[in-house]
Amino acid sequence: MGQRFGGAAALVRKSALEWGRSQIGSENYNYRAALGKWKNPSWKCNAFVIRAFNHNVIPETIGEKANPETWGLTSRAYLAREFYNGEVPGFELVDTPLPGDICADGSHVGIVSSRNTTISATETGVVENDWGFRLKDKKKIRFFRYKGTKK
């Protein structure tokens, strides 16, 4: 699976992936981190993905506007299950993931980084591993691609 980027939405996905990679090893999104509305202790995988997609060439990709209560990330603190249920604007369900897509199982969310790896925030920090591809029940995993939002 080669990297395929083209168009504004594709630039957002590429930027999200690059930023996600730059955070590998960081503890800024671990279980004990305090990020505004995402209190300590709580899971921060959703905050990590939101930050990755809002840290790009097109501001405010996820959500309508920045909000201090969500650490300036989005107007809403989207949960992992909302990613999984396809409730985050601008993302469409896809069968075959590409780097820069998101992977969700209902309780965790990460960014697809290669054919069989994802980058996500875990209890200890940001890691790249096979989380999104190793689960036995593959039907539980869903992949979404950012296509852009209409404003």
N, C-alpha and C positions, 0 to 999 in steps of 0.2 A: 504494500500500500504506500504509494508515494505521497509526498506532500502536495496537495492541490489547493492553491490559494489564488483567488482572482475576484475582483469586485470589492465593494466596501465591506460587506458582511464577512467576506473571506479575510480581509485585512484585520477585522476585529478578532476573528478566530485565531489568526496567526499571532497577533499581539497578545491575546490571552494565554496562548501556549508559551510564548517566549517569557512572559512575566511569570507564569506558573513555574517554569524551569528555573528562573532566577531565585525563586523562593525555596527550592529544595534544601532541606537542612534547617530552615528557619523555624523557630518556635513561636512566631507571632500569631499563628493560627491554631495552636495546640489546645487541648481540652481546658487548660488552666488559664489561657490568655483572656484578658478582659478587653473586649472591643465594643464599646458603646452598648447597644442593645443586646449584644451577645455577651452575656455576663460570664463571670468565672464562678464555678466551672460549668462549661457547656460545650457541646460539639461545635466546631467552627468550619466544618467542610463547606457549608453553604456560604459562609462569609468569604472563604477563600475563593470560591468559584465566582461569586459576585464581584469581588475585588479584581480578579483576573480579567473579567469581561468589561469592567468599567475602567480599567487601566489601559486605555488604548487610544487610537487616533480619533475615534468618534466617541465623545463623552456621553455618559449616562446611557449605556447600552441596556442595562437591566434596571428597570424602574423608571420613574418619571423624572425624579430630581434627587440631588444629594440631600441627605438628612443627617444632622448631627447625632441623632439617636441611633443611627446604624453606622456610625463611624464614617459618615460621609459617603457611604457606598451606594445607597439606593433609598428610595422612599419607602420600600418595604423590606422586611427581613425574610425573604423567601426561604422556606424550609426545604430540606432534602426531599421530603415527600411531594412538595409542590413541583420541584424539578422533575421527579419521577412521573407525576401525573400530567406533565405537559402544561402546567399552569403558568409558566414563566413566559411573558410575552417575547416574541421574536425567535423562539426555538421551535423546531419541528422534529418530530420523531423520524429517525432514519434506521434502516436495517443494517447497513454496513458503515461502521464508524471510520472517520478519518481523523488525523491529528487536528486538535483544536475543537473537536466535538466534546460534549459532556456525556458522562456516564453516570447513571443513577440506579439505585436499587430500592428506593423508598426510605432508607434510613441513612444513606451515605451518598455523596456526590463528588465527582472528580472530573479532571480534564483528560481526555484521551491524548497520549503523547506519542504512541507508535501503534503498530499492528496489534500488540498484545500488552501494552503498559498504560497506566494512568498515573497522573500526579494528583495527590489529594492531601488534605490536612487530616492528620491522625491524632491520637491521644498525645503523642510525643512531639509532633511537628509535621512539616511538609515532607512527603516522601514520593518517590517514583517507584512503582512496583506493578505487579500483575493483578492488583485487586479487582478491577472491572472485568477481567477476563478469566479469572480462576474459579469463580463460583460454580458449584456443581449444578445449580438450577439456573441455567442460562436464561430461561424465560423470565426470571425476575429482574434481569438487567435490561435497562432501556438506554438507548443512545439518542441524543438530540443534537441538532446542528443549528447554530445561530444563522438565521436568514435575514435578520433585520426587522425593525418595527416601522410601521407607518405612523407618522406623526401628523 
